[in-house]
Amino acid sequence: MNAITNFFDSASGHITDPVAFMAADAGLKKHVIALWAADNARLAKTFEDKADAFFSDAQVGYAFLTPQLYRIETEVYMTKYPSFDISRFMTVDMSGDMWDVGTLVYSMDQVGEAQFMAGGAFDMPYASAKMAQATKPYHMAAIGYEWNTQELQRAAKLGRSLSSDKAMAAKLAADRFIYGIAMTGKTPGGVAEKGWTGFTNNGSAPSAQVANDGTGPSRLWANKTPDLILRDINAALTAVETGTGETMVADTLVLPTSAYNYIATKQLSSGSDATILSFLLANNVAGEGLTILKSRALETAGTGGTTRMIAYANSPQVIKFHLPGAHQFLPAFQKSSLVYEVGGIMNVGGVEVRLPKALVYRDSF
């Protein structure tokens, strides 16, 4: 308990040092949230004789809700959903704020080469960059939740804290929304409302199908030998290096989940303890620093709805996601005699691919 007293005041039921709280381990934070919820329940009980006032006096409702929402939002924002974590795949640029309208974005291709030159010459060779400039607008998105007065009355009369389930659902929906925009430029409903593309379908990135030289013939890895599968992967990695004139090296490979699982369990040869994946991690053209990830978003991202792998240099010079305003809940307000609304907003800018040749697609395996 001594560690808890460093950032939580049990007498008032408040976190006194938010930075120390967020730095604490998960078990300690969970315990603090439980203590906080118990204090909220104690406070809720004091509203038992005021429950009917929720219909007529918004100030009573706010006094009941506000301390509960502090605890709920803290619990929600410390909960992470790994399957929707886009920071694995690209830098998330959070410069700006909730009200920024957009930014200038650039797509570049370096040009120029050093040459021999006489001592008194005037024809100095210069390095430059072919740069295309465009504006990238940001757009507001929203997901919130609401409480009805019946829920508040029951909590007050029973002396219990409000559940964080609704806020958790809203935060999960926000993360799913951002994940969809980052991966494909589309909402979770599959609509490209803003005309954006994403990490898996950028129109400027070089793309091709893998070689059709498996048994059949076939492009599918199920019909190819481990040597041919490794050849397909290394060809994608090499394409980044050659396409950028060796100014960029692919340090990250993302595979469809099914393809990753296949090479993670497929033996390199009969009787071998090594799998294709373990061999690839130790022996590839990109070097020992290669990171291999998997994503369900690549199962049908390729040509004709086939599989797609992405080899790229995972650097903000190459790709980033603009999120100037991360999801945040607004103060509760009473929108009718029966309902209190807690709005949630975010400002989203989508994916920017700055060096398209440093990100390569290979499909249909």
KOLDRENKE-226344 format. One line per 3 residues: their letters; for each residue x negated, y negated, z negated of C-alpha. Coordinates in Angstrom, 3 decimals, padded with zeros to 6 digits, always signed. Example, Ala and Ser with C-alpha at 12.3 -4.5 7.8 and 13.67 -1.06 7.14 Angstrom:
BEGIN
AS = -012.300 +004.500 -007.800 | -013.670 +001.060 -007.140
REM end
This chain:
BEGIN
MNA = +000.000 +000.000 +000.000 | -002.957 -002.338 -000.558 | -003.529 -002.551 +003.183
ITN = +000.116 -003.525 +003.696 | -000.068 -006.396 +001.219 | -002.682 -008.016 +003.461
FFD = +000.026 -008.921 +005.970 | +003.451 -008.043 +004.495 | +005.177 -009.681 +001.518
SAS = +007.541 -007.069 +000.081 | +009.239 -009.660 -002.144 | +010.405 -011.806 +000.768
GHI = +010.475 -008.992 +003.353 | +008.357 -011.006 +005.779 | +005.151 -010.397 +007.725
TDP = +002.686 -013.011 +006.525 | -000.144 -012.333 +008.982 | +001.120 -011.289 +012.454
VAF = -002.410 -010.859 +013.834 | -003.406 -008.430 +011.075 | -000.103 -006.602 +011.497
MAA = -000.634 -006.046 +015.236 | -004.185 -004.848 +014.574 | -003.017 -002.228 +012.066
DAG = -002.701 +001.431 +013.061 | +000.607 +002.771 +014.359 | +001.502 +004.624 +011.153
LKK = +001.033 +001.548 +009.007 | +003.078 -000.622 +011.363 | +005.888 +001.935 +011.368
HVI = +005.917 +001.925 +007.562 | +006.072 -001.870 +007.471 | +008.984 -001.892 +009.915
ALW = +010.808 +000.594 +007.653 | +010.235 -001.687 +004.635 | +011.374 -004.674 +006.669
AAD = +014.524 -002.835 +007.766 | +015.275 -001.979 +004.133 | +014.983 -005.652 +003.225
NAR = +017.310 -006.515 +006.133 | +019.816 -003.990 +004.754 | +019.614 -005.647 +001.329
LAK = +020.238 -009.042 +002.922 | +023.098 -007.654 +005.012 | +024.869 -006.489 +001.864
TFE = +025.001 -010.080 +000.629 | +027.273 -010.886 +003.593 | +029.866 -008.294 +002.581
DKA = +032.360 -010.894 +001.359 | +031.694 -013.122 +004.384 | +032.330 -010.518 +007.106
DAF = +035.604 -012.087 +008.250 | +033.794 -015.399 +008.797 | +031.924 -013.863 +011.758
FSD = +035.058 -014.557 +013.819 | +035.379 -018.229 +012.951 | +032.017 -019.569 +011.802
AQV = +029.044 -019.097 +014.150 | +026.640 -020.312 +011.469 | +027.478 -017.328 +009.292
GYA = +026.826 -015.000 +012.223 | +023.518 -016.674 +012.984 | +022.444 -016.484 +009.331
FLT = +023.161 -012.749 +009.376 | +021.592 -012.040 +012.792 | +018.464 -014.178 +012.853
PQL = +016.350 -012.381 +010.207 | +017.365 -009.022 +011.684 | +016.333 -010.115 +015.178
YRI = +012.840 -011.056 +013.997 | +012.326 -007.496 +012.799 | +013.981 -005.936 +015.848
ETE = +011.886 -007.929 +018.323 | +008.670 -007.147 +016.461 | +009.522 -003.430 +016.559
VYM = +010.454 -003.583 +020.238 | +007.361 -005.413 +021.477 | +004.964 -003.154 +019.617
TKY = +006.507 -000.151 +021.432 | +004.705 +000.718 +024.659 | +005.991 +002.854 +027.521
PSF = +002.910 +004.440 +029.159 | +004.815 +005.656 +032.225 | +005.632 +002.041 +033.120
DIS = +002.184 +000.597 +032.341 | +001.011 -001.108 +035.544 | -002.247 -002.313 +033.957
RFM = -003.678 +001.166 +034.688 | -003.524 +000.354 +038.387 | -004.299 -003.357 +038.611
TVD = -005.095 -006.508 +036.688 | -002.025 -008.258 +035.294 | -002.531 -012.017 +035.672
MSG = -000.505 -013.788 +032.982 | -001.798 -017.292 +033.650 | +001.024 -019.779 +033.832
DMW = +004.261 -019.798 +031.896 | +007.938 -018.927 +032.078 | +008.754 -022.011 +034.135
DVG = +006.000 -021.949 +036.792 | +007.436 -021.914 +040.324 | +004.552 -020.211 +042.164
TLV = +000.892 -020.205 +043.109 | -001.424 -020.292 +046.106 | -002.665 -016.849 +047.153
YSM = -005.494 -015.938 +049.501 | -006.413 -012.983 +051.680 | -010.109 -012.878 +052.526
DQV = -012.596 -011.092 +054.774 | -016.282 -011.974 +054.344 | -018.309 -012.753 +057.491
GEA = -021.848 -013.821 +058.278 | -025.276 -012.201 +058.191 | -028.838 -013.240 +057.381
QFM = -031.199 -013.729 +060.351 | -034.891 -014.472 +060.906 | -035.526 -018.188 +061.374
AGG = -038.516 -020.333 +062.273 | -039.880 -022.669 +059.602 | -038.765 -025.867 +061.355
AFD = -035.484 -024.586 +062.801 | -032.142 -026.317 +062.451 | -029.873 -023.363 +063.227
MPY = -029.305 -022.158 +059.663 | -027.012 -019.095 +059.582 | -024.190 -019.376 +057.077
ASA = -022.089 -016.872 +055.186 | -018.400 -017.634 +055.129 | -015.050 -016.021 +054.603
KMA = -012.070 -015.681 +056.872 | -009.338 -016.763 +054.520 | -005.598 -016.800 +054.983
QAT = -003.708 -019.000 +052.540 | -000.066 -018.730 +051.541 | +002.198 -019.694 +048.699
KPY = +003.607 -017.011 +046.431 | +006.792 -018.025 +044.646 | +007.648 -016.789 +041.178
HMA = +011.167 -015.713 +040.366 | +013.142 -015.534 +037.138 | +014.564 -012.158 +036.121
AIG = +016.641 -011.288 +033.095 | +017.840 -008.444 +030.884 | +019.330 -008.891 +027.450
YEW = +021.882 -007.320 +025.150 | +024.756 -008.276 +022.881 | +026.297 -007.598 +019.488
NTQ = +030.006 -007.629 +018.829 | +031.425 -008.886 +015.554 | +032.674 -005.425 +014.628
ELQ = +029.069 -004.168 +014.556 | +028.015 -007.109 +012.394 | +030.933 -006.613 +010.000
RAA = +030.214 -002.910 +009.585 | +026.546 -003.574 +008.886 | +027.464 -006.219 +006.308
KLG = +030.063 -004.091 +004.519 | +027.872 -000.972 +004.497 | +024.733 -002.907 +003.607
RSL = +022.597 -001.578 +006.455 | +020.167 -003.127 +008.918 | +021.019 -003.472 +012.588
SSD = +019.521 -000.848 +014.893 | +016.839 -001.809 +017.414 | +018.300 +000.585 +020.041
KAM = +019.916 -002.126 +022.186 | +016.793 -004.293 +022.199 | +014.656 -001.225 +022.964
AAK = +016.906 -000.425 +025.928 | +016.582 -003.997 +027.223 | +012.785 -003.953 +026.876
LAA = +012.592 -000.575 +028.643 | +014.762 -001.945 +031.462 | +012.408 -004.949 +031.760
DRF = +009.364 -002.659 +031.951 | +011.075 -000.493 +034.599 | +011.882 -003.617 +036.609
IYG = +008.277 -004.849 +036.523 | +006.980 -001.365 +037.371 | +009.238 -001.176 +040.430
IAM = +008.182 -004.618 +041.645 | +004.510 -003.751 +041.119 | +004.693 -000.406 +042.903
TGK = +006.960 -001.211 +045.874 | +008.140 -004.824 +045.617 | +011.637 -003.462 +044.977
TPG = +013.987 -003.496 +042.019 | +014.753 -000.181 +040.262 | +017.819 +000.018 +042.508
GVA = +015.538 +000.142 +045.551 | +016.329 -003.368 +046.832 | +013.545 -005.575 +048.245
EKG = +015.462 -008.698 +047.286 | +012.502 -011.086 +047.592 | +010.905 -009.454 +050.637
WTG = +007.878 -008.368 +048.607 | +005.728 -005.276 +048.984 | +003.761 -003.626 +046.217
FTN = +000.754 -001.510 +045.359 | +001.956 +001.517 +047.337 | +003.209 -000.165 +050.532
NGS = +001.185 -003.279 +051.324 | +001.387 -003.973 +055.042 | -002.176 -005.313 +055.360
APS = -003.994 -002.344 +053.790 | -005.536 +000.151 +056.268 | -003.557 +003.388 +056.439
AQV = -003.827 +006.712 +058.253 | -002.771 +010.321 +057.909 | -005.247 +012.947 +056.739
AND = -006.675 +015.316 +059.352 | -004.323 +017.951 +060.765 | -006.802 +020.829 +060.523
GTG = -005.389 +023.106 +057.847 | -003.896 +026.527 +058.556 | -001.011 +026.211 +060.983
PSR = -002.343 +023.606 +061.865 | -001.234 +021.538 +058.894 | -002.085 +018.375 +056.965
LWA = -000.819 +019.845 +053.687 | -003.377 +020.582 +050.982 | -001.558 +023.820 +050.191
NKT = -002.737 +024.993 +053.620 | -006.291 +023.674 +053.330 | -009.443 +024.991 +051.727
PDL = -010.968 +023.144 +048.760 | -013.731 +021.891 +051.087 | -011.174 +020.276 +053.411
ILR = -009.295 +018.727 +050.502 | -012.504 +017.220 +049.160 | -013.302 +015.987 +052.679
DIN = -009.897 +014.223 +052.888 | -010.431 +012.482 +049.542 | -014.003 +011.430 +050.213
AAL = -012.961 +010.075 +053.622 | -010.520 +007.739 +051.862 | -013.178 +006.626 +049.371
TAV = -015.690 +006.051 +052.155 | -013.186 +003.957 +054.133 | -013.256 +001.288 +051.421
ETG = -017.026 +001.013 +051.578 | -017.249 +000.959 +055.375 | -014.184 -001.262 +055.843
TGE = -015.625 -003.974 +053.604 | -019.132 -003.782 +055.070 | -020.358 -002.135 +051.843
TMV = -019.404 -005.181 +049.770 | -016.867 -003.108 +047.825 | -016.953 +000.469 +046.558
ADT = -013.834 +002.408 +045.645 | -013.906 +002.981 +041.901 | -010.309 +004.228 +041.576
LVL = -008.286 +006.942 +043.290 | -004.544 +007.316 +042.694 | -002.817 +010.523 +043.737
PTS = +000.819 +011.622 +043.731 | +001.536 +013.500 +040.519 | +002.117 +016.764 +042.393
AYN = -001.177 +016.472 +044.305 | -003.119 +015.578 +041.145 | -001.676 +018.572 +039.338
YIA = -002.506 +020.823 +042.289 | -006.212 +019.927 +042.419 | -006.380 +019.955 +038.605
TKQ = -005.417 +023.638 +038.569 | -006.737 +024.910 +041.919 | -010.037 +026.780 +041.541
LSS = -012.898 +025.554 +043.686 | -013.589 +029.154 +044.653 | -012.512 +032.602 +043.530
GSD = -013.934 +033.372 +040.112 | -015.139 +029.813 +039.522 | -014.398 +027.951 +036.297
ATI = -014.448 +024.640 +038.187 | -011.315 +023.145 +039.686 | -011.199 +020.842 +042.698
LSF = -010.581 +017.928 +040.318 | -013.465 +018.693 +037.970 | -015.826 +019.105 +040.923
LLA = -014.569 +015.870 +042.500 | -015.145 +013.861 +039.320 | -018.774 +015.006 +039.237
NNV = -019.417 +014.947 +042.994 | -017.960 +012.183 +045.153 | -019.149 +009.407 +047.430
AGE = -018.031 +006.687 +045.001 | -020.257 +007.848 +042.137 | -019.798 +008.949 +038.550
GLT = -017.637 +005.950 +037.660 | -014.677 +007.127 +039.769 | -011.350 +006.959 +037.916
ILK = -008.633 +009.317 +039.148 | -005.032 +008.525 +038.202 | -001.655 +009.952 +039.151
SRA = +001.631 +008.253 +039.938 | +005.106 +009.504 +040.787 | +005.507 +006.406 +042.997
LET = +003.225 +008.009 +045.625 | +005.261 +011.180 +046.179 | +007.182 +009.669 +049.117
AGT = +005.260 +006.428 +049.808 | +003.434 +007.734 +052.883 | +004.275 +007.984 +056.584
GGT = +007.770 +009.378 +057.076 | +008.360 +009.714 +053.336 | +005.320 +011.941 +052.788
TRM = +002.688 +011.824 +050.060 | +000.166 +008.985 +049.869 | -003.160 +008.536 +048.073
IAY = -004.755 +005.169 +047.398 | -008.510 +004.592 +047.190 | -009.536 +001.100 +046.143
ANS = -011.783 -001.177 +044.151 | -009.748 -001.943 +041.029 | -010.785 -005.559 +040.647
PQV = -008.840 -008.849 +040.427 | -010.823 -009.875 +043.509 | -008.927 -007.142 +045.352
IKF = -005.503 -006.805 +043.734 | -003.565 -008.337 +040.878 | -000.008 -008.589 +039.610
HLP = +001.336 -012.042 +038.762 | +003.368 -012.134 +035.550 | +003.285 -015.755 +034.350
GAH = +006.178 -015.154 +031.969 | +006.334 -011.776 +030.215 | +009.730 -010.605 +029.005
QFL = +010.918 -012.440 +025.917 | +014.203 -012.556 +024.030 | +016.031 -015.844 +023.584
PAF = +017.730 -016.950 +020.357 | +021.129 -015.374 +019.808 | +024.195 -017.445 +020.598
QKS = +027.898 -016.834 +020.120 | +029.463 -016.679 +023.566 | +032.933 -015.770 +022.295
SLV = +034.701 -015.148 +019.011 | +033.841 -011.442 +019.329 | +030.388 -011.394 +020.935
YEV = +026.875 -012.678 +020.169 | +024.485 -012.540 +023.111 | +020.693 -012.143 +022.980
GGI = +019.351 -013.053 +026.395 | +016.003 -011.850 +027.704 | +014.050 -013.512 +030.527
MNV = +010.791 -013.062 +032.459 | +009.021 -014.891 +035.286 | +007.679 -012.488 +037.916
GGV = +005.328 -013.144 +040.836 | +004.669 -009.661 +042.240 | +001.531 -008.117 +043.721
EVR = -001.201 -010.072 +045.473 | -003.686 -008.118 +047.610 | -006.642 -010.439 +048.165
LPK = -008.987 -008.063 +050.026 | -006.783 -005.659 +052.002 | -009.717 -003.635 +053.372
ALV = -010.771 -002.770 +049.819 | -007.543 -000.811 +049.391 | -006.964 +002.204 +051.655
YRD = -003.989 +004.533 +052.170 | -004.187 +008.159 +053.321 | -000.938 +010.067 +053.894
SF = +000.854 +013.341 +054.598 | -001.046 +015.898 +052.555
REM end
